[in-house]
Amino acid sequence: MSTQNTPYKIYLEENEIPKVWYNVRADMKNKPAPLLNPGTLQPMSADDLSPVFCRELCEQELNNTDREIPIPQEIQDFYKMYRPSPLTHAVFLEKALDTPAHIYYKFEGNNTSGSHKLNSAIAQAYYAKKQGLKGITTETGAGQWGTAMAMACSFFGLDCKVYMVKVSYEQKPFRREVMRTYGAEVTPSPSDTTQVGRKLLAEHPGTTGSLGCAISEAVEVAVSTEGYRYVLGSVLNQVLLHQSVIGLETKTACDKYGIKPDVIIGCAGGGSNLGGLIAPFMGEKLRGEADYDIIAVEPASCPSFTRGIYAYDFCDTGLVCPLAKMYTLGHDFIPSPNHAGGLRYHGMSPVLSQLYADGYMRAVSAEQTSVFAAAELFARTEGTLPAPESSHAIRAAIDEAIKCRETGEEKTIIFGLTGTGYYDLVAYQQFNDKTMTDYIPTDADLEKGFASIPKVDL
Ligand SMILES: *Cc1c(COP(=O)(O)O)cnc(C)c1O
């Protein structure tokens, strides 16, 4: 039990920004399954991965043994622009809920990209620059990752080619303009600039695109253009590693003020913010030093953990990316429209998938309207307009706090507030107009996606 005599906002000092990333894989008895080459179905080595990813990032991807990986000075310097991020004691929310629980949140939205994604974008741009590359390619759905990558590339003077899912490109022009302001070249996907894009356009004229297709286009351009590599904003082990700065700062703040969390909650799209937030706490749990109730929250419309299958699957629809063993809905699964664009991915981080399979964490799903109800309460009590993705974590934190009200338990709850919702006002408009819907896939819908999961026996 914590003393809870904490300031409303806990700000760390600049010199308390982490100097090493923590690699939770080092403490996992069962390591995450290796990525497989889509052609040979053999585990991929750094040499196999290096035509697609920067060399140093390939090493990080495969490093299951080093517990600590130094953060290069240039990245530490960039982190100072927006870190340390505050850990806030949500006293106004606690009061509104009339709960004995203590609620804290770690806010990652205090930068122009508006989310935690910058933590990994700057690292990936740094290693590309260090390798002497000319530029990177990537995909973006709603635009948070593309924006973060555009900022990071501009800082290091790298070209940044972003394939943006067409429906977002057309309907969400604002993040597109932020990307262009930072010098990125933004192409709506599918496009006629790639083979995979042209094939898709021929087969499905008028398609509005998908994340899986945009990934395939970005990878094709990276491997066929001299001096370019591809970068990915979630799912991969390297991304979770970079995001450990969130958890390390949280742990420092907790230790400084005697806060002992019972429950740690994060939304889960590809798993990077949650993986980062829980990293040092999960490390303690894996080493048997402490116990925490760790909860992943996903949309009911895209329930990878709660209704998916743990199997090898492709990371993209074009089948050019490696296969990852993960909780998946099938690479052909197309989630119904949901405003949490950053959570609409069919798969899940292999690290979190293994931890979930081994019982070290649990998962819940939340319906869209109940998520926005939580967002509204949070905005009105704590003052920050949350991103729809982050609001999944808020929903679960509120539900846990309400349970405490009923049982009288004085639990300490920490959740990740991954970003702000200023670019998601169309979603808020639908919520306010009461035209927002909750679509939950039927078992038959899920079966269609499962049918696309390849049969891989190892
Ligand atoms: C991308 C995004 C997410 C989900 O991605 P993870 O890799 O699961 O963390 C969550 N919140 C925000 C604001 C995002 O932009």
The ligand as a MOL file (V3000), in Angstrom:
LIG
                    3D

  0  0  0     0  0            999 V3000
M  V30 BEGIN CTAB
M  V30 COUNTS 15 15 0 0 0
M  V30 BEGIN ATOM
M  V30 1 C -0.5610 3.7830 -31.9710 0
M  V30 2 C -1.2100 4.1680 -30.7270 0
M  V30 3 C -1.6050 3.2080 -29.7720 0
M  V30 4 C -1.4940 1.7280 -29.9550 0
M  V30 5 O -0.2620 1.2210 -30.3110 0
M  V30 6 P 0.5720 0.2410 -29.3590 0
M  V30 7 O 1.7140 -0.1830 -30.1930 0
M  V30 8 O -0.3240 -0.8790 -28.9680 0
M  V30 9 O 0.9910 1.0440 -28.1990 0
M  V30 10 C -2.1460 3.6600 -28.5790 0
M  V30 11 N -2.3490 4.9700 -28.3410 0
M  V30 12 C -1.9960 5.9100 -29.2400 0
M  V30 13 C -2.2700 7.3440 -28.9240 0
M  V30 14 C -1.4240 5.5480 -30.4530 0
M  V30 15 O -1.0670 6.4830 -31.3390 0
M  V30 END ATOM
M  V30 BEGIN BOND
M  V30 1 1 1 2
M  V30 2 1 2 3
M  V30 3 2 2 14
M  V30 4 1 3 4
M  V30 5 2 3 10
M  V30 6 1 4 5
M  V30 7 1 5 6
M  V30 8 2 6 7
M  V30 9 1 6 8
M  V30 10 1 6 9
M  V30 11 1 10 11
M  V30 12 2 11 12
M  V30 13 1 12 13
M  V30 14 1 12 14
M  V30 15 1 14 15
M  V30 END BOND
M  V30 END CTAB
M  END
